């Protein structure tokens, strides 16, 4: 009896599963050794796959690194898009959900945080990394600024500058992420969330409490 060949959809699913397996292994290896220190051997060992499989799906280490950056940026953006596009949430609820998402276990996973900072540190000399990071940062900042502008109008917060509020929150969130990475026994995700909400309470006191 002839062997039954897998359908096109099953082969595609299998290929995507392998790609994700390699990306997950890359995230872990970068977190342990940094971008410059990680090797293809590290990644294949962590993934439990052969070098030939890596070359089949990504052709080179650099392409694998780029796809890893795209993966974590797309994952982050996708989660926030669901919040921004939720018709059932009020403006204030969307902002709160955004902050809660930023400090959720999915986002502040220490391996992912280490990868974020590793790539950000290389953006000055790597135009491709810079383009990917700049694209998702601009998209998210635009959406968050719009939410702040809506809440300003809804609450008659005449002195609030939505763009400045977005810049301040983003800088605060980045600093809190760094603290969560380097002092895991100090700052906790729920504490970081409370710090961020404390800042928003200074801008929108009728909607958020410190």
MORA-V556426 format. One line per field, one symbol per residue. ss: DSSP state (H for helix, E for strand, - for the rest). psi: psi as a letter, one per 30 degrees, with the letter a starting at -180 (. if undefined). Layout:
BEGIN
ss=???
psi=???
END
This chain:
BEGIN
ss=-------HHHHHHHHHHHHHHHHHHHHHHHHHHHHHH--HHHHHHHH---HHHHHHHH--HHHHHHHHHHHHHHHHHHHHHHHH------HHHHHHHHHHHH-------HHHHHHHHHHH------HHHHHHHHHHHHHHHHHHHHHHHHHHHHH------HHHHHHHHHHHHHHHHHHHHH------HHHHHHHHHHHHHHH-------
psi=kkkkkkleeeeeeeeeeeeeeeeeeeeeeeeefleffkleeeeeeefhlleeeeeeffeleeeeeeeeeeeeeeeeeeeeeeeegjffkleeeeeeeeeeefgleeegkeeeeeeeeeeefffefjeeeeeeeeeeeeeeeeeeeeeeeeeeeeghiefkjeeeeeeeeeeeeeeeeeeeefiffckleeeeeeeeeeefffeifffkk.
END
